[in-house]
Amino acid sequence: MRLVIARCSVDYTGRLNAHLPLATRLLVHKNDGSLLVHSDGGSYKPLNWMSPPCSLTLEQPDEVDVEDGVVERWRVLHAKTGDALLVRIHEIIHDTAHELGVDPGLIKDGVEADLQRLLAEQVSVVGENLTLVRREYPTAIGPVDLLLRNDDGTGTVAIEVKRRGDIDGVEQLTRYLELLNRDPLLAPVTGVFAAQEIKPQARVLATDRGIRCLTLDYDEMKGVQSGAPRLF
């Protein structure tokens, strides 16, 4: 990756024409050919860019550019659309190149699989005298996230786990409950809709259908204090 701080102007031509007048900017040229033009504001969003597949070519400034003080011209051409990004550089203030290597990618924390795993390890969060039967309990219409059994033998509990619980999740759990309650070895099967955040409409629908709602504190389940104020 090459990082260049330069006084430059930028022209984009193609499906949309745009012009950035002369100013000091950060130019980021990546190994995939892409070029991003950043200012010292606007957070992460570049002022202009060219996404791959594209290629960068260094050009000699023409007479008009030389008279205007241009020392380098960068032309980035998109391989499929023909769109072009032309950077006229008047002064290079800083120029470095770095080999970053292969990036392992973003690993998301707190996704539904994490919540499901933690809840399976901590069934006491759901209630007392419960034992895990299985995660991803199979049914004819798809797997139930968690199936628990009451220790006193009075039935089972089906749990649907979401990061953000909405009406679709309640409908999904309702279908599972209808199917599971047909099995005499499992019935009666009650439902728990568990999520970090449950929308009011989903809560109303779940309550109307006899499904208990459970709000999950992911940080607490991980053993990390969430910092959320508590009454007790």
NORCORFEN-V173701 format. One line per field, one symbol per residue. phi: phi as a letter, one per 40 degrees, with the letter a starting at -180 (. if undefined). A space follows every 50 residues. Layout:
phi = ???
This chain:
phi = .bbbbacabbbbbicbcabbcdacabbbbcccgcbbbbbcagfccccaab cccabbbcbccccccdccgcbabbbbbccccgcbbbbbccaccaabbbcc gcccgcbcbgcdcccccccccbccccicfbbccacfccbcbhccdabbbc ccgchbbbbbbbcbcbcdcccccdcccdcccccccbccbcbbbbacabcd cccccccccgcccbccbcccccgbccgccbcb
